[in-house]
Structure formats: C-alpha cells, structure tokens
Amino acid sequence: MNKVLQPFLVCIVILCFTGAANAVSYVGADIGFTDFPSGNTFHNATTSNKRGYIMGIYSGNRLHKNFAAEVGYVMITRIKMQIAGAEQKVSAHLFHASGLAYLPMPDSVPAILDAYGRLGVGYTSAKAGESSNAKTALLYGVGAELRYYHSVILRAEVLRIPNFAIQSNPVTIYQLGVHMKF
C-alpha cells in the first residue's frame, strides 16, 4: 500500500469506529489565504504573487472534551509563477489527517469559547504547467472555536506546513471556518 495514504486510512478508520462511541461528529468548510515567503522556487520558477486563496472541507470526531481527530482537504488557488519567462498558474492541494488538543479553559472563560493546537501529517501536491511535485509533510497550528448555536461552531486557525510541495520554505495558512455537529 502506498505509504502516503496509510496515515489517512488509519485516521478514517479511527473516525469511523469512534463515531459509534460518545464522540461528537462534525463536518465543515474553511476559506482563507496563504502567504508564501519571498524567494519561493518550484522547478526553477519564482512566484509572481505571494498570496494564494484557500478553500477547504473537513470532517472529524470530538473524541473527548480535550481531543478530536480530523481529516480534510484544502485547495490553494490564484498562485502565479514565472516559468521560462511566462506566467503560469499553479494548482496546489493539501490532504491532511491530524489530532486537535483542546486547552482546558478556566471557569472565567465563557463555555462558548475553545482554544486548540493541531498536529498532523499532510500530503501536499502542486502542479504548474508541465511540472509537478508532491510531498508528505508534518503540519501544526493553533486555533480558536466559538459556539454560535448548539450545533454550529465558528473557528479561526493558523496552520503551518514546514515543507510544502511548492517549496522547501514553510507555508502558513490563515483560515476561517464553520462546522456543524451532529
């Protein structure tokens, strides 16, 4: 079996089996942007704009009040690069499986607010013209969630990927999302 897919399959199996227990399942969507550091290279090309926009979907299980497991997909759009003197669009994708650890909040913080840290693995791929690249990389991040209604949760997150497929420089993703519990 492909070693890249193994972490995703393990996470999906965990999500399926824990869904039957007292876990709270959820699905959601994200929008946001990413800034690429200057000097990015992808097969001897350089970025002509440093901001890409993201759209993503995710699903997870809140296994415990302090832990969740999640899988997701992020598409990064509107990245342009100069390749052989011509500007070309780059398509980039991220599939990820990760664990979220929620901070225990003191009683002085309203029960509608949660803060968490994320640690996981992601499979990143990028294509520009005839060139393509893919990497498996560690990812980590921090975020906060706000319960809007009982089953609707808003969240903001900063996600960092130290070794993205486009480059070896770190990429930071800033995203806002909403998910529904069921």
N, C-alpha and C positions, 0 to 999 in steps of 0.2 A: 504494500500500500504506500502511496505517496506520503513521505514524511511531513510534507507541508500541511496536508489535510488531517493528519492524526489529531492535533490539538483541537481542531474544530469538531471533529466527530466525537471526541471524548466529552467536550463541553455540551454538545447537543444531547448525548446520551444522559449526562448528568441532569440537564434541564428537564428531559422527558421523565426520568424516574423521580426526581424531586417534586415535580408538578403534582404528583399524586399525594404527597405528604401535605403538611400545613403550609407549604410555600405559597407566596402570592405571585402569580404570573403577571407579566405586563408586556405590552408592545408599544413602540413609539417611533417618532421621527425627529431628526435633527436638521437644522440649517446652520450655516456659519461661514467662516472663511479661514484661510491659512496663509501665513506669510512665510515665504521662502527666503532664507538668508542670501545676501548678495554673494555672487561667485558660484552659484549653482551650476553644475555641469551634468549633462545627460548625454553620453556618447559624443563628447566634444562640442556640445551645444551650450549656449548660455540663455538664461531666462530673460525675456524682454519685459515681462511684468512679474512683480514679486508676490502678487496676491492671487490665490485661487479660491473659488467659492465651493462650498461643500453642501451635499445633500446626503442624508443617511437614514437608515432604518435599523432598528434593533429590537431584540426580544430577550427577556430574562426572567429569572425567578428570584424573588427575595426569600432566601432560604431561612433567614433568621433576622431578627431586628438589626443585627450588625453586619450581615453579609449577604451578598447577592452574586449570582453568576449570570453572565450576559454574552450574547453573540450579536454581531452586527455587520453592516456593510456601509461603507462611505464612498461616494463618488466625488472626486475633485474635478471641477470644471474651470474653464477660462484661463488655463495656463498657456502661455505662448513662449516659444523658444526660437532662437536664431540657429538654424541648422544649414550649413553650407551657404550662408548668405541669404537664406529665405526664411521668413517667419512661418512657423508651423504650430498647430495646436497640439497640446499634449493631453492625453486622457490618462487619468490616474485613478486607481481603485485601492481600497483597503477592506479586507475581511478580517474581523478580529473576534477573539474569544478572551474574556477577561473576568476577573473577580473584582468586586467592589466591596470595600470595607468601610462601613459607616461609623462615624465617630459617635460615641455615646454623648448625648447632649445634656447639659445641666438643666435643672428644673427652671432656671431663669429664662431659658430659650423657649419660645413657643413650640408646641408639639407639631406645628406645621412645617418646621424647617429641619432639614438633614444636610450634613456635610459628609463627603466621602472621598476616598482615594481609590484609584484604579490601577491595577497591574495585570498585564496580559501579554498575549502574543498576537501579532498581526501578519497577514500575508499581503504585501504591497506589490502592485504591478503598475507599470507605466508604459505608454506607447506614444511615440512621436514619429510620424512619417513611417519609414521602414524599420526604425529602431525600436526595440522593446527591452524591458528589463523587469525582473521580479525578485523580491527578497522576502524572507521571513525575518521579522524584527520584533524585539521587545517593545512594548508601549506602556506608558504610565501617564497618570493625570490626576487632577483634583476637580471636584465639582460640588455644587450645592443643589438641593431639591426643595421645592416649595409646593406643598399640597394646596391645590386650588379648590378642588372639590374632593369628596371622599375618594373617588376613583381616578381623578385627573391630577397629574403631577407635572409641574414645570421644572426644567432643570437648565443649569448653565455649567459648562465644563471647559477646561483647558486640557488638551490631550497632547502628549509629546511622543514623537517617534524618532529615536536617535539615528536610525539607519533606513531611510525611506528609499524606495526603488529608483526615484529620480536622481538621487544623490547620496553621498555618504554623510552630508551635513544633517543635523537634526531638523525636523519639521514640526512646527507647533500648529495645532488645530484649535480654533476657538469656536464653540458651538452652543446653540440654544436648542432645547428640545422640549417635547411634550410627550407623555406616555399615559396610557390607560391601564389601570389594574383590572384584573378580572379573576 
